[in-house]
């Protein structure tokens, strides 16, 4: 038996003095109401209601039980009101997870701006290149790169993360500038092992044809900052996300190479533990991110 429904029915029967009126008010049949009250009485081992031709009235025990039921109902209403209030406001703690480089270079300044707009909100930022288990770790939202696997998680598309091939002017002066992806076989290539881990780089030619070329070089790393540092030092060519390379390109420390041949872009998604009953703080932050990841967002 649903104890909450039983309590609600019993209280309404006492208030109306009628099984039929109480069952109509709560949208159940009269036999259902009778069964709920009978189950309550059996569980308590006491008769709660006097039934006669004039109507229904509580017994002495029933009157005391009714007062406790009303107190429970008031507490339930307070809990519902509190949940509705928290759901409608942007406050409390928002726990966010993303990769290290993206978190440090992109998400941190964005979250600081979001906090300025919502001063009642606290942020808990977690950076890890391994995917976090949102449910087990109590994370409200993760920002992830690449296509999403089918799952029970909620998700919202935010935009794309484009990549660029770059080299230091000194390296290019020494080794020459490649004119096609096939030329990379003669170049030192710096491999970001978390994405380009198979030592093959994928390109799309201007006409739309796909190309896969093997690469090798003096450095492999799962850290984008290390790959960028090696490229800035003139150790070879690097395929990097534009958000990582942009400042160095702007400063002229590295320059784009093979600009007519596109490297694969990654999709950016906001991911949260469930697609249902998403907290307001999560929805507001996702809406904020969607406004930020438009156009060439990595250049701003």
Backbone torsions as a table, in degrees:
resi	resn	phi	psi	omega
1	UNK	NA	142.2	175.4
2	UNK	-77.6	106.3	-175.4
3	UNK	-62.0	-38.6	-178.4
4	UNK	-63.0	-45.5	178.7
5	UNK	-63.0	-39.7	178.2
6	UNK	-62.2	-42.8	178.4
7	UNK	-63.7	-44.3	-179.9
8	UNK	-62.9	-42.5	179.7
9	UNK	-65.5	-45.4	179.9
10	UNK	-59.3	-46.3	-179.6
11	UNK	-61.8	-40.2	-178.2
12	UNK	-71.4	-33.1	176.9
13	UNK	-64.1	-43.4	177.7
14	UNK	-60.9	-42.8	-176.0
15	UNK	-70.0	-35.5	-176.9
16	UNK	-96.6	-18.2	-176.5
17	UNK	68.8	22.9	-174.8
18	UNK	-154.2	132.6	174.0
19	UNK	-67.6	-41.4	-175.5
20	UNK	-67.0	-42.4	179.3
21	UNK	-65.9	-42.9	-179.5
22	UNK	-64.3	-43.2	-179.3
23	UNK	-66.4	-37.1	177.5
24	UNK	-66.1	-40.6	-180.0
25	UNK	-62.0	-36.2	-176.1
26	UNK	-98.6	2.9	173.9
27	UNK	72.5	33.6	175.8
28	UNK	-125.7	167.8	178.4
29	UNK	-80.0	158.3	179.5
30	UNK	-63.3	-41.0	176.0
31	UNK	-59.2	-36.5	178.0
32	UNK	-64.2	-43.2	178.1
33	UNK	-61.3	-41.9	179.6
34	UNK	-62.2	-42.3	179.2
35	UNK	-64.5	-40.5	179.5
36	UNK	-62.2	-45.2	-179.2
37	UNK	-67.3	-40.4	177.8
38	UNK	-61.2	-39.6	178.6
39	UNK	-66.3	-39.7	176.5
40	UNK	-60.7	-46.5	-178.7
41	UNK	-63.7	-40.1	178.7
42	UNK	-65.2	-39.9	-179.7
43	UNK	-68.4	-37.8	-179.0
44	UNK	-83.1	-20.4	-177.6
45	UNK	71.1	31.6	-178.6
46	UNK	-152.2	149.5	176.1
47	UNK	-82.6	131.1	-176.1
48	UNK	-101.2	-26.1	-173.4
49	UNK	-130.9	140.4	169.2
50	UNK	-94.8	129.0	-178.7
51	UNK	-115.6	125.4	175.6
52	UNK	-147.7	-176.7	-175.9
53	UNK	-66.7	-23.6	-179.8
54	UNK	-82.6	-11.7	179.8
55	UNK	137.8	-151.6	-175.7
56	UNK	-125.9	135.4	177.1
57	UNK	-140.0	153.4	-178.6
58	UNK	-76.7	145.3	169.7
59	UNK	-73.0	177.6	178.4
60	UNK	-59.4	-45.3	177.7
61	UNK	-66.5	-39.0	-179.9
62	UNK	-61.8	-38.5	179.5
63	UNK	-65.2	-41.0	178.7
64	UNK	-67.8	-40.3	179.6
65	UNK	-65.3	-36.3	178.0
66	UNK	-59.9	-43.0	179.6
67	UNK	-61.5	-39.7	177.5
68	UNK	-67.7	-38.9	178.7
69	UNK	-62.8	-40.6	178.7
70	UNK	-64.5	-37.5	177.7
71	UNK	-64.1	-40.1	178.0
72	UNK	-63.8	-42.6	179.7
73	UNK	-61.9	-40.3	179.1
74	UNK	-64.3	-40.1	178.9
75	UNK	-66.9	-37.0	176.9
76	UNK	-64.4	-41.6	178.9
77	UNK	-64.1	-40.7	177.4
78	UNK	-63.0	-40.7	178.8
79	UNK	-64.5	-41.6	178.5
80	UNK	-62.8	-42.9	-179.8
81	UNK	-64.5	-40.1	179.3
82	UNK	-65.0	-43.9	179.5
83	UNK	-62.4	-41.1	179.2
84	UNK	-65.2	-39.0	179.1
85	UNK	-64.8	-46.0	-179.2
86	UNK	-66.2	-33.7	-179.4
87	UNK	-68.5	-29.0	-174.2
88	UNK	-91.0	-11.5	-176.0
89	UNK	-112.6	158.9	176.0
90	UNK	-100.9	94.2	-178.2
91	UNK	-153.7	-176.0	-178.0
92	UNK	78.7	-150.7	-178.2
93	UNK	-114.6	129.9	175.8
94	UNK	-106.4	115.7	-177.3
95	UNK	-98.2	119.6	-172.4
96	UNK	-122.9	141.3	177.1
97	UNK	-128.8	140.9	174.1
98	UNK	-161.0	-179.2	-179.3
99	UNK	-74.0	163.2	-171.9
100	UNK	-64.4	-55.9	-175.3
101	UNK	-65.0	-45.2	-179.8
102	UNK	-64.5	-39.7	179.1
103	UNK	-64.0	-44.4	-176.6
104	UNK	-72.3	-42.4	-172.4
105	UNK	-87.4	-32.3	-172.0
106	UNK	-115.0	-53.5	-170.6
107	UNK	-72.3	-35.7	-178.5
108	UNK	-59.2	-52.6	178.6
109	UNK	-61.9	-32.6	177.9
110	UNK	-67.8	-42.9	-179.1
111	UNK	-67.6	-32.7	177.1
112	UNK	-64.3	-39.5	176.1
113	UNK	-66.0	-39.7	179.5
114	UNK	-64.0	-38.6	178.6
115	UNK	-65.7	-34.0	176.8
116	UNK	-63.6	-36.2	179.0
117	UNK	-75.5	-24.0	-177.3
118	UNK	-131.0	78.3	-173.7
119	UNK	-64.4	-16.7	179.2
120	UNK	-82.8	-3.6	-176.0
121	UNK	-95.6	139.6	171.8
122	UNK	-110.9	146.5	-178.8
123	UNK	-113.8	138.0	171.8
124	UNK	-121.9	102.7	-175.4
125	UNK	-99.5	130.0	178.6
126	UNK	-124.3	124.1	-178.2
127	UNK	-113.4	122.1	179.8
128	UNK	-158.3	133.6	-179.8
129	UNK	-75.7	-8.5	172.0
130	UNK	-93.2	144.9	179.4
131	UNK	-65.9	132.5	177.0
132	UNK	-85.3	149.7	172.7
133	UNK	-84.4	105.9	-171.5
134	UNK	-61.9	-41.2	-176.3
135	UNK	-71.5	-49.9	-176.7
136	UNK	-65.1	-35.1	-176.0
137	UNK	-95.5	3.5	176.2
138	UNK	65.4	34.8	-178.0
139	UNK	-91.2	133.8	-178.8
140	UNK	-79.1	-33.8	-173.3
141	UNK	-158.4	139.5	173.6
142	UNK	-124.3	143.3	173.3
143	UNK	-105.8	118.6	-172.8
144	UNK	-125.5	149.8	179.0
145	UNK	-101.8	147.4	175.3
146	UNK	94.4	175.2	179.7
147	UNK	-69.6	143.6	-178.7
148	UNK	-91.1	139.1	172.5
149	UNK	-75.7	153.6	176.6
150	UNK	-62.4	134.2	180.0
151	UNK	-162.3	177.4	178.3
152	UNK	-86.1	1.2	-178.8
153	UNK	-73.1	153.6	170.0
154	UNK	-83.5	152.7	-178.3
155	UNK	-153.4	151.7	176.0
156	UNK	-139.3	128.7	178.2
157	UNK	-70.3	132.5	-178.8
158	UNK	-108.0	-36.1	-176.6
159	UNK	162.3	-160.3	-179.2
160	UNK	-121.4	152.6	178.6
161	UNK	-116.2	95.3	-177.0
162	UNK	-79.0	154.5	179.1
163	UNK	-115.7	160.8	-178.7
164	UNK	-144.2	146.0	174.6
165	UNK	-94.5	126.8	-176.2
166	UNK	-133.1	158.9	175.1
167	UNK	-150.9	153.6	177.1
168	UNK	-75.1	143.0	179.0
169	UNK	-54.0	-37.7	179.7
170	UNK	-64.9	-41.5	178.2
171	UNK	-64.4	-44.4	-178.5
172	UNK	-65.3	-34.7	177.4
173	UNK	-66.5	-32.9	-177.9
174	UNK	-83.1	-42.8	-172.8
175	UNK	-102.4	-11.8	-177.1
176	UNK	92.1	157.9	-180.0
177	UNK	-98.4	123.5	179.6
178	UNK	-65.8	141.7	179.0
179	UNK	-102.8	-15.7	176.5
180	UNK	-149.2	158.9	178.5
181	UNK	-55.6	-30.2	179.9
182	UNK	-61.9	-25.9	-179.6
183	UNK	-69.2	-14.6	-177.0
184	UNK	-65.8	-18.4	178.1
185	UNK	-63.8	-20.5	179.7
186	UNK	-99.5	7.6	-176.4
187	UNK	-116.6	155.3	170.9
188	UNK	-78.4	122.4	-177.9
189	UNK	-118.7	134.3	-176.9
190	UNK	-98.9	118.8	-168.0
191	UNK	-101.3	123.7	169.9
192	UNK	-85.5	106.7	-166.4
193	UNK	-74.1	-17.2	-179.1
194	UNK	-73.2	-25.8	179.4
195	UNK	-118.6	-50.7	-178.7
196	UNK	-91.9	44.8	-169.7
197	UNK	-76.5	-12.6	-178.3
198	UNK	-94.5	11.1	179.1
199	UNK	58.6	27.7	172.2
200	UNK	-130.1	128.8	179.3
201	UNK	-104.6	137.7	-177.5
202	UNK	-101.2	133.7	178.3
203	UNK	-129.6	155.2	169.8
204	UNK	-116.0	120.6	-178.2
205	UNK	-70.6	163.1	180.0
206	UNK	-53.1	-32.8	179.3
207	UNK	-81.5	-4.4	178.1
208	UNK	102.6	-4.5	-179.7
209	UNK	-74.8	140.4	178.0
210	UNK	-85.2	146.4	179.2
211	UNK	-137.5	137.6	176.9
212	UNK	-123.4	121.7	-175.4
213	UNK	-124.9	136.8	176.1
214	UNK	-75.5	143.6	179.5
215	UNK	-133.4	157.0	175.0
216	UNK	-153.2	159.7	-178.8
217	UNK	-177.9	-172.7	-171.9
218	UNK	-82.5	-6.6	-174.5
219	UNK	-144.0	133.6	165.7
220	UNK	-124.2	138.3	178.7
221	UNK	-155.8	148.8	174.3
222	UNK	-92.7	13.0	-179.0
223	UNK	-118.3	119.4	-177.1
224	UNK	-64.5	-35.5	179.7
225	UNK	-64.2	-36.3	178.2
226	UNK	-67.3	-41.0	178.5
227	UNK	-64.8	-43.6	178.2
228	UNK	-62.4	-42.9	-179.3
229	UNK	-61.4	-41.2	178.9
230	UNK	-65.7	-38.5	178.6
231	UNK	-67.0	-43.9	178.2
232	UNK	-60.8	-32.1	-179.7
233	UNK	-79.7	-2.1	176.2
234	UNK	84.8	22.0	-177.8
235	UNK	-84.3	-11.9	179.3
236	UNK	161.3	-171.3	179.1
237	UNK	-91.6	148.3	-178.3
238	UNK	-135.3	137.8	170.3
239	UNK	-95.8	117.9	-172.5
240	UNK	-135.2	153.6	169.3
241	UNK	-62.0	145.3	-179.4
242	UNK	-59.1	-34.0	-178.1
243	UNK	-66.8	-24.5	176.6
244	UNK	-81.3	-40.0	-173.1
245	UNK	-86.6	-18.5	-167.2
246	UNK	-56.9	-48.2	-177.3
247	UNK	-62.3	-39.8	179.9
248	UNK	-69.9	-34.2	175.9
249	UNK	-67.7	-43.0	179.3
250	UNK	-60.9	-38.9	179.5
251	UNK	-78.4	-9.8	-179.8
252	UNK	80.9	8.3	-179.9
253	UNK	-72.5	-32.5	171.9
254	UNK	-132.7	159.6	-179.7
255	UNK	-131.2	148.6	176.7
256	UNK	-65.2	146.9	-180.0
257	UNK	-129.1	147.0	179.0
258	UNK	53.6	48.1	-175.3
259	UNK	-64.1	-22.0	178.5
260	UNK	-79.0	-10.0	-179.8
261	UNK	-111.9	117.7	-173.7
262	UNK	-87.6	134.8	168.4
263	UNK	-81.8	156.2	-179.5
264	UNK	-62.1	138.3	171.8
265	UNK	-90.6	155.8	176.3
266	UNK	-107.8	143.8	171.3
267	UNK	-75.9	145.8	175.2
268	UNK	-111.9	128.7	179.6
269	UNK	-129.3	145.1	164.7
270	UNK	-92.1	130.2	-177.0
271	UNK	-123.8	135.8	-180.0
272	UNK	-136.3	162.4	-167.8
273	UNK	-58.9	-29.1	-178.3
274	UNK	-151.2	145.7	177.1
275	UNK	-77.2	-7.5	-176.8
276	UNK	-106.2	146.0	175.5
277	UNK	50.5	50.4	-179.3
278	UNK	-73.5	128.9	-179.1
279	UNK	-58.7	149.7	-178.0
280	UNK	-59.1	-39.1	-177.8
281	UNK	-61.7	-34.1	178.8
282	UNK	-72.3	-45.6	-179.5
283	UNK	-62.6	-41.0	179.9
284	UNK	-64.7	-40.4	-179.3
285	UNK	-69.0	-38.6	177.3
286	UNK	-63.7	-43.5	177.5
287	UNK	-60.3	-40.3	178.1
288	UNK	-61.7	-45.1	-179.7
289	UNK	-65.5	-39.0	179.6
290	UNK	-62.1	-33.5	177.0
291	UNK	-71.1	-28.7	-177.1
292	UNK	-81.2	-34.4	-174.6
293	UNK	-93.9	57.0	175.7
294	UNK	-119.5	153.0	179.0
295	UNK	59.8	-148.7	179.2
296	UNK	-90.0	69.8	-174.1
297	UNK	-61.7	-27.6	-176.3
298	UNK	-71.5	-13.0	-179.8
299	UNK	-90.9	-6.7	-175.9
300	UNK	-91.9	NA	NA
